[in-house]
Amino acid sequence: AVPGAHSRRRTSRSKSTEGSAKSRRRIRSLVLLVVLLVLAAGGIGAVLLFGRDSTPTAAPAVTGSPSAASLPGAAAPAAPSSPVLDEQQRRLRAEQSLLQRGEIPGATEQRPANPTDVFLPCQAPALVPPTGTVIVGQTLGNTDFTTYVGQTVAGFPSEQAATDALASIRSVTASCKPYDFRYVNSDRFDRITHTDVDPALALGDGGVYLAEVVTPGNYNAAPITYSYGYVQQGQFLVRITLTNNSAADRPGLEVLVRRTLDRLR
């Protein structure tokens, strides 16, 4: 044996073993680092995934202007107005609104009329409506006039025109005064007075009521009292004059006005 050879082989084996150990440690370190990186990447992904799924999504901001109703103190939106009726539509409704003889107790006659204006009480001139107004009318009753209904329905070109007409009627009835009505080709006359004037008749869009008392002035006959009603509804103005057994009848007049208004809708 060569002196020192065994020692050199042992030293060489020792160094080889030491080198292998270091290599294994480096491999383990790399493996551990890779594992940590994989775990770290998985953890970040999980956080991103589950965080995105569990976090509530904020609602998108509204970029439009707030509605008027949401502003403090804003008024509620106005209700849409009724459509404006043309002349043909107004004529059709006005004709359909006329009363029938069977609706008037005691009436034996029904006579159509072709009015061009609206009769007014209080010795006032008749109301002449503006151009484009449709007017229909009739009378119903009996031969001795103890039962009598006069009906006029005017359909104005606009609602404002109907409102103005009612305002003028209110002005007339507010200044009613007694007067004498003299018959043509006769010396007879009637004394006309008015009672129960109500400028706020609560029918349709508003109206006027009054009673007219006709008292014979220089001849013998029983007095007759007529109820007058003028009511607006939209573009229409309704006039009804009623005497029931020669007496005023406000409840009966209101029934007839309501029937007329219902048929105008």
C-alpha positions in Angstrom: 0.0 0.0 0.0 1.1 3.5 -0.8 1.6 5.4 2.4 -1.2 8.1 2.7 -3.4 6.7 0.0 -6.0 5.5 2.5 -6.0 8.9 4.1 -6.4 10.6 0.7 -9.4 8.3 -0.2 -11.0 9.0 3.1 -10.5 12.7 2.7 -11.9 12.5 -0.9 -14.9 10.5 0.3 -15.6 13.0 3.0 -15.5 15.9 0.6 -17.7 14.0 -1.8 -20.2 13.3 0.9 -20.2 16.9 2.1 -20.8 18.1 -1.5 -23.7 15.8 -1.9 -25.3 17.1 1.4 -24.9 20.7 0.2 -26.6 19.8 -3.1 -29.5 18.1 -1.4 -29.9 21.2 0.9 -29.9 23.5 -2.1 -32.5 21.3 -3.8 -34.7 21.2 -0.7 -34.4 25.0 -0.5 -35.4 25.4 -4.1 -38.3 23.0 -3.7 -39.5 24.8 -0.5 -39.2 28.1 -2.3 -41.3 26.8 -5.2 -43.9 25.4 -2.8 -44.0 28.7 -1.0 -44.4 30.6 -4.2 -47.2 28.3 -5.4 -49.0 28.7 -2.1 -48.5 32.4 -2.1 -49.9 32.6 -5.6 -52.8 30.4 -4.8 -53.6 32.5 -1.7 -53.5 35.7 -3.6 -55.8 34.2 -6.3 -58.2 33.0 -3.7 -58.3 36.4 -2.1 -58.9 38.1 -5.4 -61.5 35.5 -6.4 -63.5 35.3 -3.2 -63.0 38.9 -2.5 -64.5 39.9 -5.8 -67.5 37.5 -5.4 -68.3 38.5 -1.8 -67.7 42.3 -2.0 -71.0 44.0 -2.9 -70.8 45.9 -6.2 -71.5 49.6 -5.9 -74.5 50.8 -7.9 -73.5 52.9 -10.9 -73.8 56.6 -10.2 -76.8 58.3 -11.8 -75.6 60.9 -14.2 -78.9 62.3 -15.3 -80.6 65.3 -13.8 -83.0 64.6 -10.8 -86.6 64.6 -11.7 -88.7 67.6 -10.7 -90.7 65.5 -8.3 -87.6 64.7 -6.3 -86.5 68.3 -5.7 -87.4 69.8 -2.4 -90.6 71.9 -2.6 -91.3 70.8 -6.2 -95.0 70.8 -7.1 -96.7 67.5 -8.2 -96.9 67.2 -12.0 -100.1 68.6 -13.4 -102.8 66.2 -14.5 -103.1 66.0 -18.3 -105.9 68.2 -19.6 -108.9 66.9 -21.5 -108.5 66.8 -25.3 -110.0 69.7 -27.2 -113.1 68.6 -29.1 -113.6 69.7 -32.6 -116.9 71.0 -34.0 -118.2 67.7 -35.1 -117.4 66.0 -31.8 -119.1 68.8 -29.9 -122.2 68.6 -32.0 -122.5 64.9 -31.6 -122.2 65.0 -27.8 -124.5 68.0 -27.5 -127.2 66.2 -29.5 -126.8 63.0 -27.5 -127.2 64.9 -24.3 -130.7 66.1 -25.0 -133.4 64.9 -22.6 -136.3 62.7 -23.7 -140.0 63.3 -23.0 -140.3 60.2 -20.9 -137.7 61.6 -18.5 -140.1 64.6 -17.6 -143.1 63.5 -15.5 -146.2 65.1 -16.9 -144.7 66.1 -20.2 -146.8 65.5 -23.3 -144.9 67.5 -25.9 -141.3 67.6 -27.1 -140.3 70.3 -29.5 -136.8 70.6 -31.0 -135.3 74.1 -31.4 -132.5 75.7 -33.3 -131.1 78.3 -31.0 -128.4 80.7 -32.0 -127.8 82.1 -28.5 -128.3 81.2 -24.8 -131.4 82.7 -23.1 -130.6 84.7 -19.9 -132.9 85.8 -17.1 -133.1 89.2 -15.4 -134.1 90.9 -18.7 -130.5 90.6 -19.9 -129.7 90.2 -23.6 -129.2 86.6 -24.7 -125.7 85.3 -24.6 -124.2 85.2 -28.1 -121.4 82.7 -28.2 -118.2 83.1 -30.3 -117.9 81.8 -33.9 -117.5 78.0 -34.0 -119.8 77.3 -31.1 -122.3 74.5 -31.5 -125.8 75.1 -30.0 -128.7 72.6 -29.7 -131.9 72.9 -27.8 -135.5 71.9 -27.2 -138.6 72.4 -25.0 -140.6 69.7 -23.3 -143.8 70.1 -21.3 -147.6 70.2 -21.5 -150.1 72.5 -23.2 -150.9 74.7 -20.2 -147.2 75.1 -19.3 -147.7 73.9 -15.7 -144.9 71.5 -16.6 -142.1 73.0 -18.7 -138.5 72.3 -19.4 -136.3 74.4 -21.7 -132.9 72.9 -22.5 -129.9 74.5 -24.3 -126.5 72.9 -24.7 -123.7 75.0 -26.2 -120.3 73.5 -27.2 -117.7 76.2 -27.3 -114.4 76.0 -29.3 -112.4 76.1 -26.1 -112.9 75.4 -22.4 -111.8 79.0 -21.7 -114.6 80.3 -23.9 -117.1 78.3 -21.9 -115.6 79.6 -18.6 -115.9 83.2 -19.8 -119.5 82.6 -20.8 -120.3 81.3 -17.3 -118.6 84.3 -15.7 -120.7 86.6 -17.7 -123.9 84.8 -16.6 -122.8 85.1 -13.0 -122.3 88.8 -13.5 -125.9 89.1 -14.9 -127.5 87.1 -12.1 -125.6 89.1 -9.4 -127.4 92.3 -10.5 -130.9 91.0 -11.1 -133.7 93.5 -10.4 -137.5 93.3 -10.6 -139.0 94.3 -13.9 -142.3 94.2 -15.8 -142.7 92.0 -18.8 -145.3 93.4 -21.3 -146.9 91.1 -23.8 -146.9 92.0 -27.5 -150.1 93.4 -28.8 -151.7 93.4 -25.3 -152.0 95.6 -22.3 -151.2 92.7 -20.0 -148.0 92.5 -18.1 -146.2 90.3 -15.6 -144.2 91.3 -12.6 -140.9 89.4 -12.6 -138.8 88.9 -9.5 -135.9 86.6 -8.6 -135.1 84.6 -5.5 -132.7 81.9 -4.3 -129.7 83.2 -6.4 -126.8 80.8 -5.9 -123.6 81.7 -7.9 -121.9 78.5 -6.8 -124.1 75.7 -8.0 -121.9 72.6 -7.3 -122.4 70.7 -10.5 -120.0 70.0 -13.3 -117.2 72.6 -13.3 -119.5 75.0 -11.5 -122.7 76.8 -12.2 -125.4 79.3 -11.3 -128.9 78.8 -9.9 -131.8 81.1 -9.4 -135.6 81.1 -9.2 -137.7 83.4 -11.3 -141.2 84.3 -10.1 -143.8 85.4 -12.7 -146.7 87.2 -11.1 -149.6 88.5 -13.2 -149.6 92.3 -13.0 -153.1 93.4 -14.3 -155.0 90.2 -15.0 -156.1 87.2 -12.9 -153.9 84.1 -13.1 -151.8 82.0 -10.7 -148.1 82.9 -10.4 -145.6 80.6 -12.0 -142.1 80.1 -10.6 -139.2 78.8 -12.8 -135.9 77.3 -11.7 -132.9 78.3 -13.8 -129.6 76.4 -13.9 -126.5 77.3 -15.9 -123.6 74.8 -15.6 -120.3 74.4 -17.3 -118.5 71.2 -18.0 -115.3 71.5 -20.0 -116.1 73.1 -23.4 -119.9 72.8 -22.8 -122.4 75.1 -21.1 -125.8 73.7 -20.2 -128.9 75.8 -19.6 -132.1 74.2 -18.1 -135.3 76.1 -17.2 -137.8 74.1 -15.2 -141.3 74.6 -13.7 -142.9 71.6 -12.0 -146.7 72.1 -11.3 -146.0 75.8 -11.8 -143.5 75.8 -9.0 -139.7 76.0 -8.7 -138.0 72.6 -8.3 -134.3 72.9 -7.7 -133.8 69.2 -6.8 -135.6 68.2 -10.0 -133.5 70.7 -12.0 -130.2 69.3 -10.6 -131.3 65.8 -11.6 -131.9 66.9 -15.2 -128.6 68.8 -15.3 -126.7 65.7 -14.0 -128.3 63.5 -16.7 -127.2 66.0 -19.4 -123.7 66.3 -18.1 -123.3 62.5 -17.9 -124.2 62.3 -21.6 -121.7 64.9 -22.5 -118.7 62.9 -21.2 
